[in-house]
């Protein structure tokens, strides 16, 4: 079956009220995309039987595979399993293999096995059980008219385990799709309109099976080429050809040809050059350090971060001069530079990054407009500082300062500033 299409249904009142962020459908979509399988729709519904039935009817009508997460637990509000039994017909039965697995889990955890836990081993006799090594709720596979409906628990790591162990092998064996591939170009320094004008002839000449998307985010624009075709090797060469054409046309603003976050790109550059970085963060409050340390192996190049929110901390821990703060203010070029230099020296790093700004109204420094951020980078020979103005709310301004800070550090390392 070519061009297999999948719908994802996530179930739970907590998703609709914003109590829980739906990371399951995001992960599944990314993983399926790796296999060349297109996700047609993602739908979230609450713990209401009628809504779940309506969603099932709608998605089975348009997709070859419907993936469901949530509502498979032992409590009253977990209604997915009995509803699926009714929907596909049959009776609930105890699966002995699942029962022994559930009992073993409770034994290992030294928890009493309750009557309600027995329900975890009950499954519709109309389904194929998908074993859950990491938890008590099994997955279930229903097949109808050459279509597959697969239900999994909503706990993310359990869902991922069933996907990798059971669902993906099943899809690979039963649903063959054309290759779906992507190539990216990460740019910084110009907006999407400028880029579109520069590459208009290349974009216009793209064949119908290759699409170009502009994905702007904090401080950068990611260009993503997407191609679909039966011949994977030919498609790889074709996408790489267009990737090279576009990258060469906008060479001066290209950051990377890999689809990686800035913290990975900065980390890779530091690692390749055997250099280290230390941070002095005021307005970002350690958020840059958080991003950098999300990367495995960051201990090889990240020395640490001094979160210097108060002026006295800037003075005592970083050596920012009192006169600098009094004359120029905490949000200034001079303070950012002294923070960067202080971070490099105090943390014994090859590079220092200093960030100071006023992200929202109510700060002490009324000499600068809200949204003003100064960022400085320093090494032993030179220092560069730049002012930025962000016009969003406080969380968005914080994210912008974080992303632009990492980008500026990368440019400094590459001697692009």
Secondary structure as GFF3:
##gff-version 3
##sequence-region A 1 417
A	DSSP	beta_strand	5	11	.	.	.	ID=ss1
A	DSSP	alpha_helix	13	16	.	.	.	ID=ss2
A	DSSP	alpha_helix	24	34	.	.	.	ID=ss3
A	DSSP	beta_strand	38	45	.	.	.	ID=ss4
A	DSSP	alpha_helix	49	62	.	.	.	ID=ss5
A	DSSP	beta_strand	65	69	.	.	.	ID=ss6
A	DSSP	alpha_helix	80	88	.	.	.	ID=ss7
A	DSSP	beta_strand	92	94	.	.	.	ID=ss8
A	DSSP	alpha_helix	96	108	.	.	.	ID=ss9
A	DSSP	alpha_helix	115	118	.	.	.	ID=ss10
A	DSSP	three_ten_helix	119	121	.	.	.	ID=ss11
A	DSSP	beta_strand	122	124	.	.	.	ID=ss12
A	DSSP	beta_strand	128	130	.	.	.	ID=ss13
A	DSSP	beta_strand	139	144	.	.	.	ID=ss14
A	DSSP	beta_strand	147	152	.	.	.	ID=ss15
A	DSSP	alpha_helix	156	162	.	.	.	ID=ss16
A	DSSP	pi_helix	163	167	.	.	.	ID=ss17
A	DSSP	alpha_helix	168	174	.	.	.	ID=ss18
A	DSSP	beta_strand	179	188	.	.	.	ID=ss19
A	DSSP	alpha_helix	192	198	.	.	.	ID=ss20
A	DSSP	alpha_helix	200	204	.	.	.	ID=ss21
A	DSSP	beta_strand	210	217	.	.	.	ID=ss22
A	DSSP	beta_strand	220	229	.	.	.	ID=ss23
A	DSSP	alpha_helix	232	249	.	.	.	ID=ss24
A	DSSP	three_ten_helix	251	253	.	.	.	ID=ss25
A	DSSP	beta_strand	254	256	.	.	.	ID=ss26
A	DSSP	alpha_helix	262	272	.	.	.	ID=ss27
A	DSSP	beta_strand	277	281	.	.	.	ID=ss28
A	DSSP	alpha_helix	287	292	.	.	.	ID=ss29
A	DSSP	three_ten_helix	298	300	.	.	.	ID=ss30
A	DSSP	beta_strand	302	307	.	.	.	ID=ss31
A	DSSP	alpha_helix	311	318	.	.	.	ID=ss32
A	DSSP	alpha_helix	322	328	.	.	.	ID=ss33
A	DSSP	alpha_helix	333	346	.	.	.	ID=ss34
A	DSSP	beta_strand	351	357	.	.	.	ID=ss35
A	DSSP	beta_strand	372	378	.	.	.	ID=ss36
A	DSSP	beta_strand	383	389	.	.	.	ID=ss37
A	DSSP	alpha_helix	394	413	.	.	.	ID=ss38
###
